[in-house]
């Protein structure tokens, strides 16, 4: 089962759960997922995020709608600058 950005997921070892906010692919083939906690700790403070190997992450609930990536990436070449005239 594929886990996507925006899905709720859980680390099967530690039990840490939340929303998948990042996927990292390394040159050596390692794939890791960043999970951002979707709840506060017992004192009401933000927990933050943790990163886990993809093999130990399990899907809890798929996102209601697909998360769209920002329109980054390659851009058209800029037009050459013109030399200002005096």
PyMOL Python script that loads the backbone (N, CA, C, O; Angstrom):
from pymol import cmd

cmd.read_pdbstr("""\
ATOM      1  N   UNK A   1       0.842  -1.180   0.000  1.00  0.00           N
ATOM      2  CA  UNK A   1       0.000   0.000   0.000  1.00  0.00           C
ATOM      3  C   UNK A   1       0.884   1.240   0.000  1.00  0.00           C
ATOM      4  O   UNK A   1       1.829   1.329   0.784  1.00  0.00           O
ATOM      5  N   UNK A   2       0.590   2.172  -0.855  1.00  0.00           N
ATOM      6  CA  UNK A   2       1.378   3.389  -0.984  1.00  0.00           C
ATOM      7  C   UNK A   2       0.914   4.440   0.016  1.00  0.00           C
ATOM      8  O   UNK A   2      -0.283   4.639   0.221  1.00  0.00           O
ATOM      9  N   UNK A   3       1.875   5.100   0.627  1.00  0.00           N
ATOM     10  CA  UNK A   3       1.592   6.201   1.541  1.00  0.00           C
ATOM     11  C   UNK A   3       2.002   7.480   0.835  1.00  0.00           C
ATOM     12  O   UNK A   3       3.116   7.580   0.322  1.00  0.00           O
ATOM     13  N   UNK A   4       1.104   8.463   0.806  1.00  0.00           N
ATOM     14  CA  UNK A   4       1.339   9.713   0.091  1.00  0.00           C
ATOM     15  C   UNK A   4       1.385  10.891   1.050  1.00  0.00           C
ATOM     16  O   UNK A   4       0.986  10.779   2.210  1.00  0.00           O
ATOM     17  N   UNK A   5       1.873  12.017   0.555  1.00  0.00           N
ATOM     18  CA  UNK A   5       1.850  13.244   1.332  1.00  0.00           C
ATOM     19  C   UNK A   5       0.414  13.570   1.721  1.00  0.00           C
ATOM     20  O   UNK A   5      -0.499  13.456   0.903  1.00  0.00           O
ATOM     21  N   UNK A   6       0.220  13.973   2.960  1.00  0.00           N
ATOM     22  CA  UNK A   6      -1.109  14.323   3.441  1.00  0.00           C
ATOM     23  C   UNK A   6      -1.840  13.180   4.123  1.00  0.00           C
ATOM     24  O   UNK A   6      -2.831  13.413   4.815  1.00  0.00           O
ATOM     25  N   UNK A   7      -1.370  11.939   3.944  1.00  0.00           N
ATOM     26  CA  UNK A   7      -1.991  10.784   4.598  1.00  0.00           C
ATOM     27  C   UNK A   7      -1.648  10.769   6.085  1.00  0.00           C
ATOM     28  O   UNK A   7      -0.607  11.282   6.495  1.00  0.00           O
ATOM     29  N   UNK A   8      -2.518  10.186   6.875  1.00  0.00           N
ATOM     30  CA  UNK A   8      -2.199   9.960   8.284  1.00  0.00           C
ATOM     31  C   UNK A   8      -1.469   8.623   8.361  1.00  0.00           C
ATOM     32  O   UNK A   8      -1.934   7.618   7.823  1.00  0.00           O
ATOM     33  N   UNK A   9      -0.323   8.622   9.035  1.00  0.00           N
ATOM     34  CA  UNK A   9       0.501   7.422   9.112  1.00  0.00           C
ATOM     35  C   UNK A   9       1.056   7.267  10.519  1.00  0.00           C
ATOM     36  O   UNK A   9       0.977   8.180  11.341  1.00  0.00           O
ATOM     37  N   UNK A  10       1.619   6.090  10.780  1.00  0.00           N
ATOM     38  CA  UNK A  10       2.136   5.778  12.107  1.00  0.00           C
ATOM     39  C   UNK A  10       3.414   4.960  11.976  1.00  0.00           C
ATOM     40  O   UNK A  10       3.524   4.085  11.117  1.00  0.00           O
ATOM     41  N   UNK A  11       4.380   5.260  12.848  1.00  0.00           N
ATOM     42  CA  UNK A  11       5.594   4.454  12.911  1.00  0.00           C
ATOM     43  C   UNK A  11       5.256   3.189  13.684  1.00  0.00           C
ATOM     44  O   UNK A  11       4.776   3.252  14.816  1.00  0.00           O
ATOM     45  N   UNK A  12       5.510   2.041  13.068  1.00  0.00           N
ATOM     46  CA  UNK A  12       5.130   0.767  13.680  1.00  0.00           C
ATOM     47  C   UNK A  12       5.993   0.411  14.894  1.00  0.00           C
ATOM     48  O   UNK A  12       5.609  -0.453  15.682  1.00  0.00           O
ATOM     49  N   UNK A  13       7.141   1.052  15.057  1.00  0.00           N
ATOM     50  CA  UNK A  13       8.008   0.731  16.192  1.00  0.00           C
ATOM     51  C   UNK A  13       7.719   1.628  17.390  1.00  0.00           C
ATOM     52  O   UNK A  13       7.483   1.133  18.493  1.00  0.00           O
ATOM     53  N   UNK A  14       7.738   2.934  17.184  1.00  0.00           N
ATOM     54  CA  UNK A  14       7.555   3.866  18.305  1.00  0.00           C
ATOM     55  C   UNK A  14       6.096   4.209  18.580  1.00  0.00           C
ATOM     56  O   UNK A  14       5.749   4.612  19.690  1.00  0.00           O
ATOM     57  N   UNK A  15       5.236   4.048  17.564  1.00  0.00           N
ATOM     58  CA  UNK A  15       3.829   4.413  17.719  1.00  0.00           C
ATOM     59  C   UNK A  15       3.558   5.875  17.402  1.00  0.00           C
ATOM     60  O   UNK A  15       2.407   6.308  17.469  1.00  0.00           O
ATOM     61  N   UNK A  16       4.586   6.651  17.059  1.00  0.00           N
ATOM     62  CA  UNK A  16       4.415   8.063  16.710  1.00  0.00           C
ATOM     63  C   UNK A  16       3.512   8.158  15.487  1.00  0.00           C
ATOM     64  O   UNK A  16       3.727   7.461  14.495  1.00  0.00           O
ATOM     65  N   UNK A  17       2.499   9.024  15.557  1.00  0.00           N
ATOM     66  CA  UNK A  17       1.566   9.137  14.435  1.00  0.00           C
ATOM     67  C   UNK A  17       1.308  10.588  14.091  1.00  0.00           C
ATOM     68  O   UNK A  17       1.536  11.488  14.900  1.00  0.00           O
ATOM     69  N   UNK A  18       0.823  10.801  12.863  1.00  0.00           N
ATOM     70  CA  UNK A  18       0.506  12.144  12.403  1.00  0.00           C
ATOM     71  C   UNK A  18       0.351  12.164  10.897  1.00  0.00           C
ATOM     72  O   UNK A  18       0.039  11.149  10.274  1.00  0.00           O
ATOM     73  N   UNK A  19       0.572  13.331  10.326  1.00  0.00           N
ATOM     74  CA  UNK A  19       0.390  13.552   8.896  1.00  0.00           C
ATOM     75  C   UNK A  19       1.741  13.518   8.192  1.00  0.00           C
ATOM     76  O   UNK A  19       2.707  14.121   8.659  1.00  0.00           O
ATOM     77  N   UNK A  20       1.805  12.806   7.055  1.00  0.00           N
ATOM     78  CA  UNK A  20       3.041  12.729   6.272  1.00  0.00           C
ATOM     79  C   UNK A  20       3.238  14.069   5.567  1.00  0.00           C
ATOM     80  O   UNK A  20       2.418  14.473   4.743  1.00  0.00           O
ATOM     81  N   UNK A  21       4.341  14.756   5.903  1.00  0.00           N
ATOM     82  CA  UNK A  21       4.618  16.070   5.330  1.00  0.00           C
ATOM     83  C   UNK A  21       5.856  16.085   4.443  1.00  0.00           C
ATOM     84  O   UNK A  21       6.137  17.096   3.800  1.00  0.00           O
ATOM     85  N   UNK A  22       6.598  14.986   4.396  1.00  0.00           N
ATOM     86  CA  UNK A  22       7.792  14.956   3.557  1.00  0.00           C
ATOM     87  C   UNK A  22       8.229  13.541   3.247  1.00  0.00           C
ATOM     88  O   UNK A  22       8.047  12.627   4.050  1.00  0.00           O
ATOM     89  N   UNK A  23       8.809  13.374   2.067  1.00  0.00           N
ATOM     90  CA  UNK A  23       9.393  12.094   1.663  1.00  0.00           C
ATOM     91  C   UNK A  23      10.790  12.404   1.149  1.00  0.00           C
ATOM     92  O   UNK A  23      10.964  13.264   0.286  1.00  0.00           O
ATOM     93  N   UNK A  24      11.782  11.702   1.682  1.00  0.00           N
ATOM     94  CA  UNK A  24      13.176  11.942   1.326  1.00  0.00           C
ATOM     95  C   UNK A  24      13.756  10.707   0.658  1.00  0.00           C
ATOM     96  O   UNK A  24      13.667   9.601   1.191  1.00  0.00           O
ATOM     97  N   UNK A  25      14.350  10.904  -0.510  1.00  0.00           N
ATOM     98  CA  UNK A  25      14.986   9.806  -1.251  1.00  0.00           C
ATOM     99  C   UNK A  25      16.472  10.106  -1.340  1.00  0.00           C
ATOM    100  O   UNK A  25      16.869  11.139  -1.880  1.00  0.00           O
ATOM    101  N   UNK A  26      17.297   9.204  -0.811  1.00  0.00           N
ATOM    102  CA  UNK A  26      18.732   9.400  -0.755  1.00  0.00           C
ATOM    103  C   UNK A  26      19.431   8.651  -1.879  1.00  0.00           C
ATOM    104  O   UNK A  26      18.867   7.725  -2.463  1.00  0.00           O
ATOM    105  N   UNK A  27      20.665   9.057  -2.179  1.00  0.00           N
ATOM    106  CA  UNK A  27      21.444   8.437  -3.250  1.00  0.00           C
ATOM    107  C   UNK A  27      21.660   6.945  -3.034  1.00  0.00           C
ATOM    108  O   UNK A  27      21.751   6.189  -4.001  1.00  0.00           O
ATOM    109  N   UNK A  28      21.743   6.512  -1.780  1.00  0.00           N
ATOM    110  CA  UNK A  28      21.994   5.097  -1.494  1.00  0.00           C
ATOM    111  C   UNK A  28      20.730   4.246  -1.575  1.00  0.00           C
ATOM    112  O   UNK A  28      20.783   3.046  -1.305  1.00  0.00           O
ATOM    113  N   UNK A  29      19.592   4.845  -1.944  1.00  0.00           N
ATOM    114  CA  UNK A  29      18.348   4.096  -2.091  1.00  0.00           C
ATOM    115  C   UNK A  29      17.442   4.143  -0.875  1.00  0.00           C
ATOM    116  O   UNK A  29      16.316   3.647  -0.922  1.00  0.00           O
ATOM    117  N   UNK A  30      17.916   4.730   0.207  1.00  0.00           N
ATOM    118  CA  UNK A  30      17.114   4.837   1.429  1.00  0.00           C
ATOM    119  C   UNK A  30      15.976   5.838   1.213  1.00  0.00           C
ATOM    120  O   UNK A  30      16.202   6.931   0.693  1.00  0.00           O
ATOM    121  N   UNK A  31      14.768   5.472   1.607  1.00  0.00           N
ATOM    122  CA  UNK A  31      13.615   6.366   1.518  1.00  0.00           C
ATOM    123  C   UNK A  31      13.081   6.560   2.933  1.00  0.00           C
ATOM    124  O   UNK A  31      12.842   5.588   3.649  1.00  0.00           O
ATOM    125  N   UNK A  32      12.896   7.806   3.331  1.00  0.00           N
ATOM    126  CA  UNK A  32      12.407   8.114   4.670  1.00  0.00           C
ATOM    127  C   UNK A  32      11.201   9.035   4.566  1.00  0.00           C
ATOM    128  O   UNK A  32      11.057   9.778   3.595  1.00  0.00           O
ATOM    129  N   UNK A  33      10.329   8.980   5.583  1.00  0.00           N
ATOM    130  CA  UNK A  33       9.136   9.830   5.617  1.00  0.00           C
ATOM    131  C   UNK A  33       9.147  10.687   6.866  1.00  0.00           C
ATOM    132  O   UNK A  33       9.497  10.237   7.957  1.00  0.00           O
ATOM    133  N   UNK A  34       8.752  11.938   6.674  1.00  0.00           N
ATOM    134  CA  UNK A  34       8.609  12.856   7.798  1.00  0.00           C
ATOM    135  C   UNK A  34       7.143  12.865   8.203  1.00  0.00           C
ATOM    136  O   UNK A  34       6.260  13.077   7.372  1.00  0.00           O
ATOM    137  N   UNK A  35       6.893  12.635   9.479  1.00  0.00           N
ATOM    138  CA  UNK A  35       5.533  12.641  10.013  1.00  0.00           C
ATOM    139  C   UNK A  35       5.423  13.780  11.016  1.00  0.00           C
ATOM    140  O   UNK A  35       6.192  13.850  11.974  1.00  0.00           O
ATOM    141  N   UNK A  36       4.463  14.670  10.788  1.00  0.00           N
ATOM    142  CA  UNK A  36       4.200  15.807  11.656  1.00  0.00           C
ATOM    143  C   UNK A  36       3.056  15.424  12.588  1.00  0.00           C
ATOM    144  O   UNK A  36       1.980  15.039  12.131  1.00  0.00           O
ATOM    145  N   UNK A  37       3.290  15.531  13.889  1.00  0.00           N
ATOM    146  CA  UNK A  37       2.260  15.164  14.861  1.00  0.00           C
ATOM    147  C   UNK A  37       1.002  15.996  14.634  1.00  0.00           C
ATOM    148  O   UNK A  37       1.086  17.201  14.393  1.00  0.00           O
ATOM    149  N   UNK A  38      -0.150  15.363  14.708  1.00  0.00           N
ATOM    150  CA  UNK A  38      -1.420  16.069  14.515  1.00  0.00           C
ATOM    151  C   UNK A  38      -2.153  16.278  15.833  1.00  0.00           C
ATOM    152  O   UNK A  38      -3.365  16.491  15.860  1.00  0.00           O
ATOM    153  N   UNK A  39      -1.401  16.213  16.916  1.00  0.00           N
ATOM    154  CA  UNK A  39      -1.977  16.413  18.243  1.00  0.00           C
ATOM    155  C   UNK A  39      -0.938  17.097  19.130  1.00  0.00           C
ATOM    156  O   UNK A  39       0.230  17.200  18.754  1.00  0.00           O
ATOM    157  N   UNK A  40      -1.354  17.556  20.281  1.00  0.00           N
ATOM    158  CA  UNK A  40      -0.455  18.210  21.235  1.00  0.00           C
ATOM    159  C   UNK A  40      -0.039  17.219  22.316  1.00  0.00           C
ATOM    160  O   UNK A  40      -0.695  16.196  22.511  1.00  0.00           O
ATOM    161  N   UNK A  41       1.051  17.523  23.019  1.00  0.00           N
ATOM    162  CA  UNK A  41       1.444  16.642  24.123  1.00  0.00           C
ATOM    163  C   UNK A  41       0.549  16.889  25.328  1.00  0.00           C
ATOM    164  O   UNK A  41      -0.349  17.728  25.262  1.00  0.00           O
ATOM    165  N   UNK A  42       0.774  16.181  26.416  1.00  0.00           N
ATOM    166  CA  UNK A  42      -0.114  16.267  27.586  1.00  0.00           C
ATOM    167  C   UNK A  42      -0.125  17.651  28.224  1.00  0.00           C
ATOM    168  O   UNK A  42      -1.065  17.998  28.939  1.00  0.00           O
ATOM    169  N   UNK A  43       0.931  18.453  27.966  1.00  0.00           N
ATOM    170  CA  UNK A  43       0.991  19.812  28.503  1.00  0.00           C
ATOM    171  C   UNK A  43       0.401  20.846  27.554  1.00  0.00           C
ATOM    172  O   UNK A  43       0.377  22.036  27.868  1.00  0.00           O
ATOM    173  N   UNK A  44      -0.072  20.401  26.399  1.00  0.00           N
ATOM    174  CA  UNK A  44      -0.665  21.302  25.418  1.00  0.00           C
ATOM    175  C   UNK A  44       0.337  21.955  24.499  1.00  0.00           C
ATOM    176  O   UNK A  44       0.015  22.936  23.829  1.00  0.00           O
ATOM    177  N   UNK A  45       1.563  21.423  24.453  1.00  0.00           N
ATOM    178  CA  UNK A  45       2.601  21.979  23.581  1.00  0.00           C
ATOM    179  C   UNK A  45       2.697  21.195  22.279  1.00  0.00           C
ATOM    180  O   UNK A  45       2.331  20.021  22.212  1.00  0.00           O
ATOM    181  N   UNK A  46       3.198  21.868  21.245  1.00  0.00           N
ATOM    182  CA  UNK A  46       3.384  21.240  19.939  1.00  0.00           C
ATOM    183  C   UNK A  46       4.479  20.179  20.049  1.00  0.00           C
ATOM    184  O   UNK A  46       5.520  20.415  20.662  1.00  0.00           O
ATOM    185  N   UNK A  47       4.240  19.020  19.457  1.00  0.00           N
ATOM    186  CA  UNK A  47       5.204  17.916  19.504  1.00  0.00           C
ATOM    187  C   UNK A  47       6.242  18.058  18.408  1.00  0.00           C
ATOM    188  O   UNK A  47       7.420  17.799  18.654  1.00  0.00           O
ATOM    189  N   UNK A  48       5.856  18.456  17.220  1.00  0.00           N
ATOM    190  CA  UNK A  48       6.801  18.581  16.114  1.00  0.00           C
ATOM    191  C   UNK A  48       6.726  17.391  15.176  1.00  0.00           C
ATOM    192  O   UNK A  48       5.692  16.733  15.066  1.00  0.00           O
ATOM    193  N   UNK A  49       7.837  17.124  14.501  1.00  0.00           N
ATOM    194  CA  UNK A  49       7.846  16.042  13.518  1.00  0.00           C
ATOM    195  C   UNK A  49       9.011  15.101  13.764  1.00  0.00           C
ATOM    196  O   UNK A  49       9.975  15.445  14.449  1.00  0.00           O
ATOM    197  N   UNK A  50       8.905  13.912  13.197  1.00  0.00           N
ATOM    198  CA  UNK A  50       9.944  12.887  13.275  1.00  0.00           C
ATOM    199  C   UNK A  50      10.109  12.284  11.887  1.00  0.00           C
ATOM    200  O   UNK A  50       9.190  12.337  11.069  1.00  0.00           O
ATOM    201  N   UNK A  51      11.276  11.714  11.625  1.00  0.00           N
ATOM    202  CA  UNK A  51      11.550  11.089  10.328  1.00  0.00           C
ATOM    203  C   UNK A  51      11.834   9.612  10.544  1.00  0.00           C
ATOM    204  O   UNK A  51      12.600   9.242  11.434  1.00  0.00           O
ATOM    205  N   UNK A  52      11.206   8.759   9.714  1.00  0.00           N
ATOM    206  CA  UNK A  52      11.297   7.306   9.870  1.00  0.00           C
ATOM    207  C   UNK A  52      11.606   6.641   8.530  1.00  0.00           C
ATOM    208  O   UNK A  52      11.272   7.178   7.474  1.00  0.00           O
ATOM    209  N   UNK A  53      12.243   5.475   8.577  1.00  0.00           N
ATOM    210  CA  UNK A  53      12.426   4.674   7.369  1.00  0.00           C
ATOM    211  C   UNK A  53      11.056   4.263   6.854  1.00  0.00           C
ATOM    212  O   UNK A  53      10.175   3.907   7.637  1.00  0.00           O
ATOM    213  N   UNK A  54      10.876   4.311   5.546  1.00  0.00           N
ATOM    214  CA  UNK A  54       9.571   4.050   4.941  1.00  0.00           C
ATOM    215  C   UNK A  54       9.073   2.631   5.246  1.00  0.00           C
ATOM    216  O   UNK A  54       7.865   2.398   5.307  1.00  0.00           O
ATOM    217  N   UNK A  55       9.996   1.687   5.437  1.00  0.00           N
ATOM    218  CA  UNK A  55       9.601   0.298   5.693  1.00  0.00           C
ATOM    219  C   UNK A  55       8.865   0.119   7.021  1.00  0.00           C
ATOM    220  O   UNK A  55       8.120  -0.847   7.184  1.00  0.00           O
ATOM    221  N   UNK A  56       9.061   1.031   7.967  1.00  0.00           N
ATOM    222  CA  UNK A  56       8.405   0.874   9.269  1.00  0.00           C
ATOM    223  C   UNK A  56       7.192   1.787   9.443  1.00  0.00           C
ATOM    224  O   UNK A  56       6.602   1.831  10.522  1.00  0.00           O
ATOM    225  N   UNK A  57       6.813   2.523   8.381  1.00  0.00           N
ATOM    226  CA  UNK A  57       5.656   3.417   8.441  1.00  0.00           C
ATOM    227  C   UNK A  57       4.437   2.697   7.874  1.00  0.00           C
ATOM    228  O   UNK A  57       4.504   2.084   6.809  1.00  0.00           O
ATOM    229  N   UNK A  58       3.323   2.780   8.597  1.00  0.00           N
ATOM    230  CA  UNK A  58       2.078   2.153   8.139  1.00  0.00           C
ATOM    231  C   UNK A  58       1.002   3.225   7.956  1.00  0.00           C
ATOM    232  O   UNK A  58       0.942   4.205   8.698  1.00  0.00           O
ATOM    233  N   UNK A  59       0.168   3.011   6.961  1.00  0.00           N
ATOM    234  CA  UNK A  59      -0.927   3.931   6.669  1.00  0.00           C
ATOM    235  C   UNK A  59      -2.024   3.767   7.715  1.00  0.00           C
ATOM    236  O   UNK A  59      -2.458   2.651   8.001  1.00  0.00           O
ATOM    237  N   UNK A  60      -2.468   4.883   8.280  1.00  0.00           N
ATOM    238  CA  UNK A  60      -3.590   4.872   9.217  1.00  0.00           C
ATOM    239  C   UNK A  60      -4.867   5.262   8.477  1.00  0.00           C
ATOM    240  O   UNK A  60      -5.893   4.591   8.587  1.00  0.00           O
ATOM    241  N   UNK A  61      -4.787   6.374   7.710  1.00  0.00           N
ATOM    242  CA  UNK A  61      -5.947   6.842   6.961  1.00  0.00           C
ATOM    243  C   UNK A  61      -5.470   7.677   5.779  1.00  0.00           C
ATOM    244  O   UNK A  61      -4.643   8.575   5.935  1.00  0.00           O
ATOM    245  N   UNK A  62      -5.997   7.373   4.600  1.00  0.00           N
ATOM    246  CA  UNK A  62      -5.630   8.139   3.404  1.00  0.00           C
ATOM    247  C   UNK A  62      -6.222   9.540   3.489  1.00  0.00           C
ATOM    248  O   UNK A  62      -7.284   9.736   4.079  1.00  0.00           O
ATOM    249  N   UNK A  63      -5.538  10.505   2.903  1.00  0.00           N
ATOM    250  CA  UNK A  63      -6.017  11.885   2.880  1.00  0.00           C
ATOM    251  C   UNK A  63      -7.322  11.964   2.101  1.00  0.00           C
ATOM    252  O   UNK A  63      -7.532  11.212   1.149  1.00  0.00           O
ATOM    253  N   UNK A  64      -8.200  12.882   2.510  1.00  0.00           N
ATOM    254  CA  UNK A  64      -9.481  13.050   1.827  1.00  0.00           C
ATOM    255  C   UNK A  64      -9.296  13.538   0.400  1.00  0.00           C
ATOM    256  O   UNK A  64      -9.980  13.073  -0.512  1.00  0.00           O
ATOM    257  N   UNK A  65      -8.369  14.478   0.202  1.00  0.00           N
ATOM    258  CA  UNK A  65      -8.082  14.933  -1.155  1.00  0.00           C
ATOM    259  C   UNK A  65      -6.584  14.961  -1.343  1.00  0.00           C
ATOM    260  O   UNK A  65      -5.821  15.139  -0.393  1.00  0.00           O
ATOM    261  N   UNK A  66      -6.180  14.784  -2.578  1.00  0.00           N
ATOM    262  CA  UNK A  66      -4.760  14.701  -2.897  1.00  0.00           C
ATOM    263  C   UNK A  66      -4.069  16.033  -2.637  1.00  0.00           C
ATOM    264  O   UNK A  66      -4.587  17.093  -2.987  1.00  0.00           O
ATOM    265  N   UNK A  67      -2.901  15.967  -2.022  1.00  0.00           N
ATOM    266  CA  UNK A  67      -2.109  17.164  -1.757  1.00  0.00           C
ATOM    267  C   UNK A  67      -1.322  17.489  -3.020  1.00  0.00           C
ATOM    268  O   UNK A  67      -0.595  16.646  -3.545  1.00  0.00           O
ATOM    269  N   UNK A  68      -1.473  18.694  -3.490  1.00  0.00           N
ATOM    270  CA  UNK A  68      -0.772  19.107  -4.701  1.00  0.00           C
ATOM    271  C   UNK A  68       0.570  19.711  -4.329  1.00  0.00           C
ATOM    272  O   UNK A  68       0.673  20.485  -3.377  1.00  0.00           O
ATOM    273  N   UNK A  69       1.590  19.355  -5.080  1.00  0.00           N
ATOM    274  CA  UNK A  69       2.912  19.929  -4.873  1.00  0.00           C
ATOM    275  C   UNK A  69       2.930  21.340  -5.448  1.00  0.00           C
ATOM    276  O   UNK A  69       2.231  21.624  -6.421  1.00  0.00           O
ATOM    277  N   UNK A  70       3.723  22.221  -4.853  1.00  0.00           N
ATOM    278  CA  UNK A  70       3.823  23.565  -5.422  1.00  0.00           C
ATOM    279  C   UNK A  70       4.407  23.504  -6.826  1.00  0.00           C
ATOM    280  O   UNK A  70       5.082  22.540  -7.188  1.00  0.00           O
ATOM    281  N   UNK A  71       4.150  24.510  -7.590  1.00  0.00           N
ATOM    282  CA  UNK A  71       4.582  24.494  -8.985  1.00  0.00           C
ATOM    283  C   UNK A  71       6.048  24.914  -9.119  1.00  0.00           C
ATOM    284  O   UNK A  71       6.372  25.825  -9.881  1.00  0.00           O
ATOM    285  N   UNK A  72       6.905  24.262  -8.393  1.00  0.00           N
ATOM    286  CA  UNK A  72       8.331  24.542  -8.492  1.00  0.00           C
ATOM    287  C   UNK A  72       8.936  23.773  -9.643  1.00  0.00           C
ATOM    288  O   UNK A  72       8.226  23.332 -10.547  1.00  0.00           O
ATOM    289  N   UNK A  73      10.223  23.616  -9.613  1.00  0.00           N
ATOM    290  CA  UNK A  73      10.886  22.838 -10.635  1.00  0.00           C
ATOM    291  C   UNK A  73      11.433  23.689 -11.750  1.00  0.00           C
ATOM    292  O   UNK A  73      11.587  24.901 -11.601  1.00  0.00           O
ATOM    293  N   UNK A  74      11.728  23.055 -12.873  1.00  0.00           N
ATOM    294  CA  UNK A  74      12.349  23.789 -13.978  1.00  0.00           C
ATOM    295  C   UNK A  74      11.482  24.954 -14.451  1.00  0.00           C
ATOM    296  O   UNK A  74      10.258  24.853 -14.533  1.00  0.00           O
ATOM    297  N   UNK A  75      12.137  26.028 -14.749  1.00  0.00           N
ATOM    298  CA  UNK A  75      11.453  27.210 -15.259  1.00  0.00           C
ATOM    299  C   UNK A  75      12.017  27.530 -16.644  1.00  0.00           C
ATOM    300  O   UNK A  75      13.133  27.125 -16.968  1.00  0.00           O
ATOM    301  N   UNK A  76      11.259  28.246 -17.450  1.00  0.00           N
ATOM    302  CA  UNK A  76      11.795  28.609 -18.764  1.00  0.00           C
ATOM    303  C   UNK A  76      13.024  29.512 -18.593  1.00  0.00           C
ATOM    304  O   UNK A  76      13.146  30.245 -17.612  1.00  0.00           O
ATOM    305  N   UNK A  77      13.910  29.436 -19.556  1.00  0.00           N
ATOM    306  CA  UNK A  77      15.102  30.278 -19.493  1.00  0.00           C
ATOM    307  C   UNK A  77      14.695  31.744 -19.500  1.00  0.00           C
ATOM    308  O   UNK A  77      13.802  32.141 -20.248  1.00  0.00           O
ATOM    309  N   UNK A  78      15.348  32.548 -18.669  1.00  0.00           N
ATOM    310  CA  UNK A  78      15.002  33.969 -18.669  1.00  0.00           C
ATOM    311  C   UNK A  78      15.451  34.636 -19.957  1.00  0.00           C
ATOM    312  O   UNK A  78      16.412  34.202 -20.593  1.00  0.00           O
ATOM    313  N   UNK A  79      14.756  35.684 -20.331  1.00  0.00           N
ATOM    314  CA  UNK A  79      15.160  36.394 -21.540  1.00  0.00           C
ATOM    315  C   UNK A  79      16.454  37.162 -21.238  1.00  0.00           C
ATOM    316  O   UNK A  79      16.668  37.609 -20.111  1.00  0.00           O
ATOM    317  N   UNK A  80      17.305  37.309 -22.246  1.00  0.00           N
ATOM    318  CA  UNK A  80      18.577  37.992 -22.001  1.00  0.00           C
ATOM    319  C   UNK A  80      18.336  39.450 -21.617  1.00  0.00           C
ATOM    320  O   UNK A  80      17.409  40.102 -22.098  1.00  0.00           O
ATOM    321  N   UNK A  81      19.194  39.925 -20.747  1.00  0.00           N
ATOM    322  CA  UNK A  81      19.075  41.340 -20.329  1.00  0.00           C
ATOM    323  C   UNK A  81      19.527  42.254 -21.454  1.00  0.00           C
ATOM    324  O   UNK A  81      20.438  41.935 -22.218  1.00  0.00           O
ATOM    325  N   UNK A  82      18.885  43.362 -21.531  1.00  0.00           N
ATOM    326  CA  UNK A  82      19.306  44.353 -22.511  1.00  0.00           C
ATOM    327  C   UNK A  82      20.244  45.336 -21.817  1.00  0.00           C
ATOM    328  O   UNK A  82      20.075  45.656 -20.640  1.00  0.00           O
ATOM    329  N   UNK A  83      21.211  45.796 -22.555  1.00  0.00           N
ATOM    330  CA  UNK A  83      22.165  46.753 -22.010  1.00  0.00           C
ATOM    331  C   UNK A  83      21.478  48.109 -21.972  1.00  0.00           C
ATOM    332  O   UNK A  83      20.949  48.575 -22.981  1.00  0.00           O
ATOM    333  N   UNK A  84      21.489  48.741 -20.801  1.00  0.00           N
ATOM    334  CA  UNK A  84      20.830  50.039 -20.728  1.00  0.00           C
ATOM    335  C   UNK A  84      21.560  51.088 -21.601  1.00  0.00           C
ATOM    336  O   UNK A  84      22.787  51.106 -21.697  1.00  0.00           O
ATOM    337  N   UNK A  85      20.779  51.922 -22.202  1.00  0.00           N
ATOM    338  CA  UNK A  85      21.371  52.982 -23.020  1.00  0.00           C
ATOM    339  C   UNK A  85      21.417  54.265 -22.199  1.00  0.00           C
ATOM    340  O   UNK A  85      20.590  54.498 -21.318  1.00  0.00           O
ATOM    341  N   UNK A  86      22.410  55.087 -22.519  1.00  0.00           N
ATOM    342  CA  UNK A  86      22.540  56.348 -21.781  1.00  0.00           C
ATOM    343  C   UNK A  86      22.128  57.495 -22.622  1.00  0.00           C
ATOM    344  O   UNK A  86      22.170  58.639 -22.169  1.00  0.00           O
TER     345      UNK A  86
END
""", "prot")
cmd.dss("prot")
cmd.show_as("cartoon", "prot")
cmd.util.cbc("prot")
cmd.orient("prot")
